[in-house]
Amino acid sequence: MSQKGFLMYLKPGVEKEYTKRHDALWPELESLLKSYGIAKYSIFLDVDTNILFGCLHCPAAFDEAALAQEEIMQKWWDSMAELMETEPNNAPKTKDLKQVFYLE
């Protein structure tokens, strides 16, 4: 199991709606993420900058490109696009982070 850390960018004034939608995460999306081996997934918000920090635990061979092609993943991105900075396909704009420390 490895970890992946990344940043995403929330639009101003939508923090409550972003949280509300994640509190009601679609069961089929949760199942999809778990089917790709994602065991833990957290998202944190810096309220001063609207930058989101995501961290997920995934298999070393996690296939992020395949997950991005899944219909339910694309529908989720479409539903969240109004709240976030996105790529042309509505995937959230992200910046991968390099892990420099881990304590277990």
N, C-alpha and C positions, 0 to 999 in steps of 0.2 A: 504494500500500500504506500502511496506517495501523497503529497499534498500539492495543491495548486492555489496560488494566491494571485488575485487580480483586482484591478480598479474598474469601476463603471461610473457613469456620470448621470446623476439625476437632474431633471429640470427643476427650477425653483418653484416652490409652492405646492408640490405634489407628494410630499413626504407621507402624509396620512393615507393617501390613496395607494401609494406604493406598498406601504405596510399592510393595508387592508387586503390588497390582492394577494400578497404572499401569505397572509393569515388564512386565506381561503384557497390555498394552492390546489390546483386541479388534481384529483387522485390519479388520473391517467398520466399526468406529468411526473408526479412523485414516483409512480411505478416505472416509468421510462428511465428516470435518473438512476433509480436503484438497479434497473436491469443493465445499465452501463457500469455498475460497480461503485457508484457514488454512495459511500457509507455515511458521510457527514457533510453538511453543507451549511455554512453560516454566511450571512451578509450583515455588515455593519455600516452605519451611516455617520459620516462626519457632518454634523448639522451646520457647521460654519462654512463649508465649501460645497455641500451637496455631492461629495464624492463618496461612492460606495466601495467598501472593501469586501471582496468575496474570498472565501477560503473553503476548499472542498478536499475531501479525502477520496482518492480514486486509485484504481489499479495503475501500476507502472505503465501498462500498455493501453491506458485510457485513450479511446478514439474520439477525440473532440470533433473532428471533421464529420464522422459518421453521425454523431449525436445531432449536429447542426442540420443534417439532412432529414431528420425525422419530422414527419408531418405535425405531430403534437408540439414539438419544440418550436417549429416555425409559427404555429398558431399562437403559442404563448408570447413569442417575440412580437407578433403583430398586435396582440392585445396590450402589450406594455410599451409599444413604440411612442405613444403620446406622452409618456412620463419620463423618457430617457433619451439621451443622445444615442443615435443608432447609425448603423451602416446602411447602405442602400437596401439590403434584404431584411431590414428591421432588427437584425441581431444587435445587441447592445455594443456600443463602442467600448472596447476594453483595453487595458494595458496590463500585460503580464508582469508579475513581480518575481524577482529572484529570491529564493529562500536563503537566508544567511544564518539562521539559528533555529533550532528545534529542541525542545525539552519534553521528554515523555515520562 
